[in-house]
Amino acid sequence: MVPALFIGHGSPMMAVQTNDYSRFLGELGQRYKPKAIVIFSAHWESETLELTYTDGVLDTVYDYYGFPDEMYQVKYPAKGSVDIAEILEDRFKRNGVQTKRELKRGLDHGSWVALKHMYPNADIPVVQLSVHPYLSPKEQYRIGRALQGIGADNILVVGSGTTVHNLRWFFPNASEPKAEAVQFDDWIIDKVQKRDLESLDRYTELAPHARLAVPRPEHFVPLFLAMGSGDENIAPIVLHRSYDFGTLSNLCFEF
């Protein structure tokens, strides 16, 4: 049995860095050894839920620009899994969630950066899924619920995003997190641990500094997909909390 996870996937540069957060991800990967990984990536947006559908090696997608050359040499050659994709399709269909197969897309950095630290050998099959950023938290949670119990089959569900993600509001030389980022995450942690979906659904009006922390929701919604995928009878756990550049949150949950 494996839980569902929400992972802050951090900056792409984390792929070639060793720090406290990358070490945490490595330790997290040692804790769980799934037979397959299902990961919702903030960097794949679509109105219809799409999923990679192949048994072949998934391309390492460099969906960023202006980074050092070494960032375009990193490879994460995980294979996909048609069998797992079909299990997901069946679960989503039974729960009224429309899906679409994607035959060519590889893993974007929303997936492979964290997975490179968690499972560096790339020896676990991965199915990546898209997100629809403009569905409400309740609707994201409902989509995630289609995967409840899949951890019993040793399939790890991961929501990959960031709770505080504002690229116009970061401070490269910051040594401490900004108070606004901390206050937003404090509110999120409290409501998630209480499973207060009513408040979470209204986070834009209730959470402090919500518009500053989440100017666009694509990185935020994987939290609710992961939350919905987890065991409703188990209290959510904060696994890690840290910040880069004063605001970029590395908050991680286990569900």
Salt bridges, closest charged atoms under 4 A:
ASP20 OD1 - ARG23 NH2 2.78
GLU45 OE2 - ARG216 NH1 2.74
ASP63 OD2 - HIS43 ND1 3.71
ASP63 OD1 - HIS109 ND1 2.83
GLU89 OE2 - ARG101 NE 2.67
ASP90 OD2 - ARG94 NE 2.95
ASP108 OD2 - ARG105 NH2 2.97
GLU139 OE2 - ARG142 NH2 2.72
ASP186 OD1 - ARG241 NH1 2.83
ASP190 OD2 - LYS191 NZ 3.45
ASP190 OD1 - LYS194 NZ 3.21
GLU198 OE2 - LYS138 NZ 2.78
GLU205 OE1 - ARG202 NH2 3.06
GLU218 OE1 - ARG216 NH1 2.94
GLU218 OE2 - HIS219 ND1 2.72
GLU232 OE2 - ARG145 NE 3.66
